[in-house]
Amino acid sequence: MKISIIGCGNMGLTYARSFLQFRKAAKDNLILVAKNESSFQKLSELNIAKVSLGVNDEVLKSDVIILAVKPQDLKSIVPSLSKKVFKETLIISILAGIKISRLKSSLQHDFIVRAMPNMPAQYGMGITAYSPSQEVNIHHISTVENLLSTTGRTFLIENEDLMDGVTAVSGSGPAYFYYFVSIMIETAKKIGFDESLASLLVLQTMHGAYHVINNAEVSFDTLIKKVASKGGTTEAAFNVFNQKGFAQILEEAINKAEQRSKELSSTN
Ligand SMILES: NC(=O)c1ccc[n+]([C@@H]2O[C@H](COP(=O)([O-])OP(=O)(O)OC[C@H]3O[C@@H](n4cnc5c(N)ncnc54)[C@H](OP(=O)(O)O)[C@@H]3O)[C@@H](O)[C@H]2O)c1
C-alpha cells in the first residue's frame, strides 16, 4: 500500500513511524510531503521514508493520503490537492474541527475519513475516533482500522457531531490528567518530599489506581469507598472536593472544551 503524509510534525511522524513499525508500509511506499527546502532537508535526514518537496504525482496517486497539518494550514495544501487526487484514493484527515463536508467540497473528493487521535498515540497508547464520508466503503474502513490501530485503539462514530465530544474528552483529556498529576506532585513537594520521591509517589499511585480500574469489576463509587474510611484522611480530602465543587468544575471545563470545538468547527 502506498501512503503519503502531508504535515510531518508530531502526529504525521507518529503515523510514519507506527506504519513502518507495524509493517503497514515499506520505506519505499511511504512518502513524507515537505512544505519547503528546509523541512525537505530535515525529513530526508530522518531516513525513514521517501520525501517529496510538495505534492507530486506519486502523492496524488497514493492509496491513502493522511492530512496532518494544523487546521489553519489546510488552505495552504488545498490548491495542490483539489480535483487532483486519484479518484480511488482514501484521504484521512486528523485536522481538529474540520468537518467532512468542508474537506469534501474544498478537496473535491469523495472518499474522506475524519479522525481525532490523541497524544498518547505517539507511544502506541492513543485512542482515535473516526467518522467516514457517506461514500466510504467497508474496504476503506478496514484500511483505516488497519492503519490507525497502529497507534492504539480506534472506534468509528457515525454521528460526526460527536467529534466535538471526542475532542473534549479524549483529545484534550491527556492534558487534564497531566494537570492533575502535576498538582499532586507539587503538593507532595510542599509537604516535604524531594522531586524524585514526589514523582514516584504520584506516578506509581496513578499507575496502580489505573490498574485497579482496569481489573476490579466494581463501580467507581465502590472503589472510592474502599479507600475512604469514615472520618479518615481520604474523606477529609473529599470534603474539600465537595465543598469547592470540584466535580462541577471538571464537568464545566469538559463542556467548555466541547463548546469551543463546536465554535472552531463552525468557523473553519
Ligand atoms: N498533537 C495532538 O495531540 C493532536 C491530537 C489530535 C489531532 N491533532 C491534529 O493533528 C494535526 C497536526 O498536529 P501536530 O501536533 O502534529 O502539529 P505540528 O507538529 O505543528 O505538525 C504540523 C506539520 O505540518 C507542516 N506543514 C504545514 N503546512 C504544510 C504544507 N503546506 N505542506 C506540508 N507540510 C506542512 C508543518 O511544518 P512547519 O512546522 O514547517 O510549519 C508541521 O511539520 C492538527 O491538525 C491537529 O488538530 C493533533
The ligand as a Tripos MOL2 file, in Angstrom:
@<TRIPOS>MOLECULE
LIG
   48    52     1     0     0
SMALL
NO_CHARGES

@<TRIPOS>ATOM
      1 N1         -0.9790   16.9000   18.7640 N.am      1 LIG1
      2 C1         -2.0830   16.2830   19.1810 C.2       1 LIG1
      3 O1         -2.1940   15.7820   20.3080 O.2       1 LIG1
      4 C2         -3.2620   16.1540   18.2240 C.ar      1 LIG1
      5 C3         -4.3710   15.3890   18.6080 C.ar      1 LIG1
      6 C4         -5.4360   15.2680   17.7170 C.ar      1 LIG1
      7 C5         -5.4040   15.9020   16.4850 C.ar      1 LIG1
      8 N2         -4.3240   16.6530   16.1580 N.ar      1 LIG1
      9 C6         -4.3370   17.3240   14.8460 C.3       1 LIG1
     10 O2         -3.1850   16.9160   14.1540 O.3       1 LIG1
     11 C7         -2.7510   17.9540   13.2990 C.3       1 LIG1
     12 C8         -1.2550   18.1080   13.4430 C.3       1 LIG1
     13 O3         -0.9380   18.3960   14.7900 O.3       1 LIG1
     14 P1          0.5790   18.3310   15.2760 P.3       1 LIG1
     15 O4          0.5280   18.4630   16.7500 O.co2     1 LIG1
     16 O5          1.2540   17.1470   14.6650 O.co2     1 LIG1
     17 O6          1.1290   19.6800   14.6040 O.3       1 LIG1
     18 P2          2.6120   20.0210   14.1400 P.3       1 LIG1
     19 O7          3.6090   19.2880   14.9680 O.co2     1 LIG1
     20 O8          2.7150   21.5160   14.0700 O.co2     1 LIG1
     21 O9          2.6960   19.4290   12.6530 O.3       1 LIG1
     22 C9          2.1370   20.0470   11.5330 C.3       1 LIG1
     23 C10         3.1560   19.9400   10.4200 C.3       1 LIG1
     24 O10         2.5830   20.3530    9.1950 O.3       1 LIG1
     25 C11         3.6050   21.0010    8.4400 C.3       1 LIG1
     26 N3          3.0110   21.7930    7.3740 N.ar      1 LIG1
     27 C12         2.3820   22.9990    7.4360 C.ar      1 LIG1
     28 N4          1.9960   23.4040    6.2120 N.ar      1 LIG1
     29 C13         2.3880   22.4280    5.3410 C.ar      1 LIG1
     30 C14         2.2900   22.2710    3.9310 C.ar      1 LIG1
     31 N5          1.7220   23.1970    3.1600 N.pl3     1 LIG1
     32 N6          2.7960   21.1370    3.3750 N.ar      1 LIG1
     33 C15         3.3950   20.1930    4.1400 C.ar      1 LIG1
     34 N7          3.5310   20.2920    5.4870 N.ar      1 LIG1
     35 C16         3.0280   21.3960    6.0700 C.ar      1 LIG1
     36 C17         4.3000   21.8330    9.4870 C.3       1 LIG1
     37 O11         5.5360   22.2770    9.0520 O.3       1 LIG1
     38 P3          6.1580   23.6230    9.7320 P.3       1 LIG1
     39 O12         6.3390   23.3240   11.1830 O.co2     1 LIG1
     40 O13         7.4060   23.8110    8.9790 O.co2     1 LIG1
     41 O14         5.1360   24.7100    9.5090 O.co2     1 LIG1
     42 C18         4.4000   20.8090   10.6390 C.3       1 LIG1
     43 O15         5.5440   19.9890   10.4930 O.3       1 LIG1
     44 C19        -3.5450   19.2040   13.6720 C.3       1 LIG1
     45 O16        -4.4810   19.4910   12.6720 O.3       1 LIG1
     46 C20        -4.2320   18.8350   14.9630 C.3       1 LIG1
     47 O17        -5.5320   19.4020   15.0230 O.3       1 LIG1
     48 C21        -3.2500   16.7790   16.9820 C.ar      1 LIG1
@<TRIPOS>BOND
     1     1     2 1
     2     2     3 2
     3     2     4 1
     4     4     5 ar
     5     4    48 ar
     6     5     6 ar
     7     6     7 ar
     8     7     8 ar
     9     8     9 1
    10     8    48 ar
    11     9    10 1
    12     9    46 1
    13    10    11 1
    14    11    12 1
    15    11    44 1
    16    12    13 1
    17    13    14 1
    18    14    15 2
    19    14    16 1
    20    14    17 1
    21    17    18 1
    22    18    19 2
    23    18    20 1
    24    18    21 1
    25    21    22 1
    26    22    23 1
    27    23    24 1
    28    23    42 1
    29    24    25 1
    30    25    26 1
    31    25    36 1
    32    26    27 ar
    33    26    35 ar
    34    27    28 ar
    35    28    29 ar
    36    29    30 ar
    37    29    35 ar
    38    30    31 1
    39    30    32 ar
    40    32    33 ar
    41    33    34 ar
    42    34    35 ar
    43    36    37 1
    44    36    42 1
    45    37    38 1
    46    38    39 2
    47    38    40 1
    48    38    41 1
    49    42    43 1
    50    44    45 1
    51    44    46 1
    52    46    47 1
@<TRIPOS>SUBSTRUCTURE
     1 LIG1         1 GROUP 0 **** ****
